[in-house]
Amino acid sequence: MSSSRVVPPIGAETPQSGPAAAVGLARVMPREWTFLRSPASDGLTNMAIDAALLELAGDTACAVWRCYAWTAPTISFGRNERTQGRFSSDQLRDAGFRAVRRPTGGRALLHSREVTYSVAMPLDERLSWRVAYAAVNDVLLRAVQSLGVPAQLVADHEAPAIAPDGPVCFDRPAAGEITVHGRKLVGSAVWRQGGAYLQHGSILLADDQARLADAAEVALPPSPPAASLEACAPTQATWSIVVDALAASLATVATPHRAVTIEPFAPPRDFPARVASHRAALGSDDWLWRR
């Protein structure tokens, strides 16, 4: 992972939906996609799989849209987020949470009742990562809107850039993220590694983010409630319904002129070894408490 480079803060350009996003989509979307529905796993395994998929996208130009869940409530910290003096292993344990640090940026969030998605795909190094970000968010937006949710993308002028040490993830939306009546429904984080791009994030089935305060060593600023499918579209607030909507949205957007079913992801023979390697790196205390 030493070849990775930091992605600039989101906010310098306005992500688009509709025709403009479709143009961007054609520039970054690979010809072939696969879809992976993962069983619930511990946080470290989930992050290692995403990191392995990013590596695979760079090595083989494969593109995988993955959906997954968590076996226990887990707080994930952003790659460059400061945790020292804010969180501790003792406080996390006492609150009943596990913790991981993501290979992507962003800020702390609690993974509990949600659908987590990840997108790992090749990205031409001549293209801005923002084009990929807008394309993925267009798929996400179409999916949640298909569930009857009045969701929209946050425009650039509505969301100034947020520092890694800023408020927790669902406290404030960044440009391009998905909100309902001003409240964040989908939080996303990104990382670019050479010719590959990773974006992953949470679609809230229910809002548990206030529980982050239980794991903090210092008082966190009060956060406004996040949006959730339980509040916006309660009959649609199940993991399987949301994942089906994401798969349908990806198929529609990635293959607009032909009816194509996105094939399931078939991992290569070396994929378990890739996951194990990333699990060892992401599982160290030097990584988790690096800042």
ZADOFI-786434 format. One record per residue (C-alpha): residue in three letters; x, y, z. Coordinates in steps of 0.2 Angstrom, whole numbers, padded with zeros to 4 digits, always signed. Layout:
<rs>
alaXYZ...
</rs>
This chain:
<rs>
met+0000+0000+0000ser+0015+0011+0000ser+0011+0017-0018ser-0005+0025-0012arg-0007+0044-0013val-0018+0055-0004val-0034+0061-0012pro-0037+0080-0011pro-0052+0085+0000ile-0069+0083-0008gly-0076+0100-0012ala-0066+0108-0026glu-0078+0102-0040thr-0097+0099-0040pro-0102+0081-0043gln-0116+0079-0055ser-0131+0068-0058gly-0141+0065-0074pro-0133+0068-0091ala-0117+0076-0085ala-0114+0061-0073ala-0118+0049-0088val-0104+0057-0098gly-0092+0055-0083leu-0098+0037-0081ala-0094+0033-0099arg-0076+0039-0096val-0073+0029-0080met-0084+0014-0080pro-0076-0002-0085arg-0085-0012-0099glu-0087-0027-0087trp-0093-0027-0069thr-0095-0040-0056phe-0106-0039-0040leu-0102-0046-0023arg-0114-0049-0009ser-0103-0053+0006pro-0109-0062+0022ala-0107-0051+0038ser-0089-0051+0044asp-0079-0043+0057gly-0072-0025+0053leu-0054-0030+0050thr-0060-0043+0037asn-0071-0031+0029met-0057-0018+0027ala-0045-0031+0021ile-0057-0037+0007asp-0059-0019+0001ala-0041-0016+0001ala-0038-0033-0008leu-0051-0028-0021leu-0042-0011-0024glu-0026-0020-0027leu-0034-0032-0039ala-0042-0018-0049gly-0025-0011-0051asp-0017-0027-0056thr-0031-0035-0067ala-0042-0020-0072cys-0057-0029-0064ala-0072-0019-0057val-0081-0025-0042trp-0096-0018-0033arg-0098-0026-0016cys-0111-0025-0002tyr-0108-0031+0015ala-0113-0030+0034trp-0104-0031+0050thr-0105-0045+0064ala-0103-0033+0078pro-0105-0014+0080thr-0089-0007+0074ile-0082+0011+0073ser-0071+0014+0058phe-0058+0029+0058gly-0053+0037+0042arg-0035+0034+0036asn-0028+0051+0041glu-0040+0055+0056arg-0033+0059+0073thr-0039+0047+0086gln-0026+0050+0100gly-0034+0060+0114arg-0051+0057+0106phe-0054+0038+0107ser-0045+0024+0116ser-0046+0005+0116asp-0052+0005+0134gln-0066+0017+0130leu-0071+0007+0115arg-0071-0009+0124asp-0082-0002+0138ala-0094+0005+0125gly-0096-0013+0117phe-0088-0008+0101arg-0074-0014+0090ala-0063-0003+0080val-0054-0002+0063arg-0045+0011+0053arg-0050+0012+0035pro-0038+0012+0020thr-0048+0027+0014gly-0050+0044+0021gly-0065+0052+0030arg-0070+0053+0048ala-0076+0041+0062leu-0093+0032+0060leu-0102+0018+0068his-0106+0003+0057ser-0122-0006+0064arg-0138-0006+0056glu-0133-0001+0038val-0129-0007+0021thr-0111-0005+0017tyr-0105-0004-0001ser-0088-0003-0009val-0083+0000-0027ala-0065-0005-0033met-0062-0002-0051pro-0048+0003-0063leu-0046+0022-0066asp-0035+0030-0079glu-0022+0040-0071arg-0025+0054-0083leu-0043+0056-0076ser-0048+0065-0060trp-0054+0054-0046arg-0068+0066-0045val-0075+0059-0061ala-0076+0042-0053tyr-0083+0049-0037ala-0098+0057-0047ala-0101+0041-0057val-0102+0030-0041asn-0113+0043-0032asp-0125+0043-0047val-0128+0024-0045leu-0130+0026-0027leu-0143+0041-0029arg-0153+0031-0042ala-0154+0016-0031val-0161+0025-0015gln-0172+0036-0026ser-0179+0020-0033leu-0185+0015-0015gly-0196+0031-0015val-0183+0041-0005pro-0183+0060-0009ala-0164+0060-0009gln-0152+0072-0018leu-0133+0075-0020val-0125+0089-0010ala-0119+0103-0022asp-0101+0110-0020his-0107+0127-0014glu-0117+0119+0000ala-0103+0109+0008pro-0086+0116+0011ala-0071+0104+0012ile-0070+0095+0029ala-0053+0092+0037pro-0049+0074+0042asp-0049+0079+0060gly-0066+0088+0058pro-0083+0082+0065val-0088+0064+0064cys-0094+0057+0047phe-0113+0059+0048asp-0112+0076+0057arg-0109+0085+0041pro-0111+0080+0022ala-0097+0083+0010ala-0100+0088-0008gly-0107+0074-0019glu-0114+0064-0004ile-0132+0060-0003thr-0144+0068+0009val-0163+0069+0013his-0169+0086+0018gly-0152+0091+0022arg-0147+0076+0033lys-0134+0064+0027leu-0141+0047+0022val-0125+0040+0013gly-0108+0043+0019ser-0093+0039+0008ala-0074+0038+0008val-0062+0037-0006trp-0044+0032-0010arg-0034+0032-0026gln-0019+0020-0028gly-0010+0021-0045gly-0022+0016-0058ala-0036+0010-0047tyr-0049+0018-0036leu-0059+0013-0021gln-0074+0021-0014his-0084+0014+0000gly-0097+0019+0013ser-0113+0017+0023ile-0131+0018+0018leu-0140+0020+0035leu-0155+0008+0038ala-0156+0016+0055asp-0147+0031+0064asp-0136+0024+0077gln-0122+0038+0075ala-0126+0047+0092arg-0118+0031+0100leu-0101+0037+0095ala-0101+0048+0110asp-0101+0033+0121ala-0084+0028+0114ala-0075+0045+0115glu-0063+0050+0128val-0068+0068+0126ala-0085+0076+0124leu-0090+0076+0105pro-0100+0091+0098pro-0118+0087+0098ser-0123+0080+0081pro-0139+0083+0071pro-0148+0067+0067ala-0144+0058+0052ala-0156+0052+0039ser-0161+0034+0038leu-0171+0022+0027glu-0181+0018+0043ala-0187+0036+0044cys-0188+0039+0025ala-0195+0023+0018pro-0198+0011+0032thr-0205-0003+0021gln-0188-0003+0011ala-0176-0003+0026thr-0169-0020+0024trp-0152-0025+0019ser-0158-0037+0005ile-0170-0024-0003val-0157-0010-0003val-0144-0022-0011asp-0156-0027-0024ala-0159-0009-0028leu-0140-0006-0029ala-0138-0021-0041ala-0152-0015-0052ser-0145+0003-0053leu-0128-0003-0057ala-0134-0013-0071thr-0145+0001-0078val-0131+0014-0077ala-0117+0003-0083thr-0126-0005-0097pro-0138+0009-0103his-0141+0002-0120arg-0143-0016-0117ala-0151-0027-0104val-0137-0036-0095thr-0136-0044-0078ile-0120-0040-0069glu-0111-0056-0065pro-0107-0062-0048phe-0089-0059-0043ala-0078-0075-0044pro-0062-0072-0034pro-0046-0077-0042arg-0036-0091-0033asp-0024-0079-0025phe-0038-0068-0018pro-0038-0076+0000ala-0019-0073+0001arg-0022-0055-0004val-0035-0053+0009ala-0024-0061+0022ser-0009-0049+0018his-0020-0034+0020arg-0028-0041+0036ala-0011-0042+0044ala-0006-0024+0039leu-0023-0016+0044gly-0024-0026+0060ser-0009-0019+0069asp-0010-0007+0083asp+0003+0004+0074trp-0010+0006+0060leu-0026+0008+0071trp-0018+0021+0082arg-0006+0029+0070arg-0012+0046+0074
</rs>
